[in-house]
Amino acid sequence: MLYYNIKNPKEIVSLEEAVFNGVSEDGGLYMPQSIVRLPQAFVRNMGHMSLQEIAYAIANFAFQGDIDADVLHDMVYETLDFDIPLRHIDDNHYVLELFQGPTMAFKDVGARFMARMLRYYRSLRHEWPTIHVLVPTSGDTGAAVANGFVGVPGVHIHVLYPHESLSYVQEAQFATLGDNVTALEVNGSFDDCKRLVAKAFVDSELNEALHMTSATSINVGRILPQTFYYFYAIARLARLGVDVSEVVFSVPSANLGNLTSGLMARAMGLPVKRFVSVENENNIFYNYIKTGYFIAKPSMPSIAPALDAGNPTNMPRVMELLGNYSEIRRMIHAYTYNDEMIIDTIRDTDRRHGYLLDPHSAFAWQGLCDDLRPGEVGVSLATAHPAKFSTTVEHATGREIPMPPQLLHYLKGTRRVTPINNGYTSFKRYLLQFA
Ligand SMILES: *Cc1c(COP(=O)(O)O)cnc(C)c1O
């Protein structure tokens, strides 16, 4: 299948180029030229299939002709070497726990699959320039991408993060990996990190010297594998005898990557009644739904740092998938909450259901509770393990949250950090060492 650049639809590339480039030279995002609709028989019968079987079947449909079936099989089974539990919380409310990967956040799924795609494409070529993946992070993205790509030959990961604003475990999750992962501690803000990376991508001198790409959700290699778990959730509900034509998914949104994957799954034939997109006070998409105007703003910090996005990068894909404003409003209901409301949500959900939500997942849960109508079935996406944000969760619930061994093991490693200032010249000088 071929991919086009949303900004310039005449520019058509292969899947390999789309993943390799991340974004087009003009900054446009890639989209599949036609979205494969899965046979309805598959969708009807997937209730009996495992997560891996469903993911493999979808990958085969979506990447037909692009990647060999055998290779896809390994990619899927290596990426998803864990299950994704669907928890029944009460009557018609479910939580899909997407945080089962190595960094215990949902981005592991997309990052691991994309890493395997690059490894495969490298194996096909005689010559391969080292690919430099530039990842600005406020916490979770850097960890997921670094863990997905560590040890992949021919790829170097540069994680840029703001000085003194990540927790110790968050930093340890990428700064202790070593090998092909460099932790760049920027003396500045998260917005500075994003600015440095955006500038590097359009710097022609750098582009001649190095091959750079992005592994944030602007890369289709991350968006496509995230469709798998939407199918799996519906399959699980079908097995429970739930009427799947009534399912509403609620997503905690920042750059709208997860939501885009859900919309794509729907375009592939998954029955979804509607989506709920929930933001913190960085509520750009919420304001768009309310007013029709998309106005980016500088981001503000919150108790759910992965939601602190002031310019949701996947907006062009949402528009492309739904076509127009009234269809977007019909298919997606948007909510916004402040930190205090979400602390109450975490406390209430623990008291009433004995279920612990991390702050990001709590945003989605609250939106679902406020949006769901009688007769509908809601699936709230839980994107991070509560122990990743234990300070907030402990404060809200008064419970002590033990650190899972999966996260604890990062603390034992040696941190290696390269400090840089927030000026572009020093970042460029740093990158040119690799030329
Ligand atoms: C990245 C992230 C989100 C937001 O996902 P988008 O695809 O950017 O909308 C939500 N929760 C957690 C824990 C994340 O890491």
Residues whose N, C-alpha, C, O or C-beta is under 5 A from the ligand:
A	BS01	LIG	A105 D140 S217 P252 S253 A254 N255 L256 G257 N258 A306 H360 T383 A384
